[in-house]
Amino acid sequence: MLDGREGVMPEWGTVLTGMGGPEAVDYTIAYVRTLSAPETLQNNYMAARGQKLFEGVCAACHGVDGKGNGIWAHPT
């Protein structure tokens, strides 16, 4: 996430930090970890902050469920 994906995915660390402060990447990671177990989002401050960042930046390519968004999911 910080350095991009093989030069294909842009570096979003700076963007996330600009939007959510110095812990924004950690917040986003905390949220991504809840995608496989949504019940863990409840009462999870870091993940709740990360959800907003994920939905605003990451979901366009990764989808709201983190499983990809069609042709934007990953290069073939």
C-alpha positions as CSV (number, residue, x, y, z in Angstrom):
1,M,0.0,0.0,0.0
2,L,2.8,2.4,0.8
3,D,5.0,1.8,-2.2
4,G,2.4,0.8,-4.8
5,R,1.9,-2.6,-6.4
6,E,4.7,-3.4,-8.9
7,G,4.5,0.1,-10.2
8,V,0.8,-0.5,-11.2
9,M,-1.0,0.6,-8.1
10,P,-0.1,4.2,-7.1
11,E,1.4,5.0,-3.8
12,W,-1.5,5.8,-1.6
13,G,0.3,6.2,1.7
14,T,0.8,10.0,1.2
15,V,-2.8,10.4,0.0
16,L,-4.2,8.5,3.0
17,T,-2.0,10.4,5.4
18,G,-3.1,13.7,4.0
19,M,-6.7,12.7,4.4
20,G,-6.6,10.9,7.8
21,G,-3.4,12.0,9.5
22,P,-0.2,10.1,10.4
23,E,-2.1,6.9,11.5
24,A,-4.3,6.8,8.3
25,V,-2.5,3.8,6.8
26,D,-2.8,1.9,10.1
27,Y,-6.5,2.8,10.3
28,T,-7.0,1.5,6.7
29,I,-5.2,-1.7,7.5
30,A,-7.3,-2.2,10.6
31,Y,-10.4,-1.8,8.5
32,V,-9.2,-4.2,5.8
33,R,-8.7,-6.8,8.5
34,T,-12.4,-6.6,9.4
35,L,-13.6,-7.4,5.8
36,S,-13.3,-11.1,6.4
37,A,-15.2,-10.8,9.8
38,P,-17.4,-7.7,9.7
39,E,-18.6,-8.3,13.2
40,T,-15.1,-7.2,14.4
41,L,-15.8,-3.7,13.1
42,Q,-18.1,-3.0,16.0
43,N,-16.4,-1.0,18.8
44,N,-13.2,-0.9,16.7
45,Y,-12.1,2.8,16.6
46,M,-9.2,2.3,14.3
47,A,-11.2,0.2,11.8
48,A,-14.1,2.7,11.8
49,R,-11.7,5.5,10.9
50,G,-10.1,3.2,8.2
51,Q,-13.5,2.3,6.7
52,K,-14.0,6.0,5.7
53,L,-10.6,6.1,4.1
54,F,-11.0,2.7,2.4
55,E,-14.4,3.7,1.0
56,G,-13.0,7.1,-0.2
57,V,-9.8,5.9,-1.8
58,C,-9.5,2.1,-2.1
59,A,-12.9,0.8,-2.9
60,A,-12.9,2.3,-6.4
61,C,-10.5,-0.5,-7.5
62,H,-10.7,-3.0,-4.7
63,G,-14.5,-2.9,-4.3
64,V,-16.4,-2.2,-1.1
65,D,-15.8,-5.8,0.1
66,G,-12.1,-5.8,-0.9
67,K,-12.5,-8.5,-3.5
68,G,-11.9,-6.3,-6.5
69,N,-13.9,-4.1,-8.7
70,G,-14.1,-5.7,-12.2
71,I,-11.4,-4.6,-14.6
72,W,-9.9,-2.3,-11.9
73,A,-9.3,-5.2,-9.5
74,H,-5.8,-6.1,-10.7
75,P,-3.8,-6.2,-13.9
76,T,-4.0,-9.4,-16.0
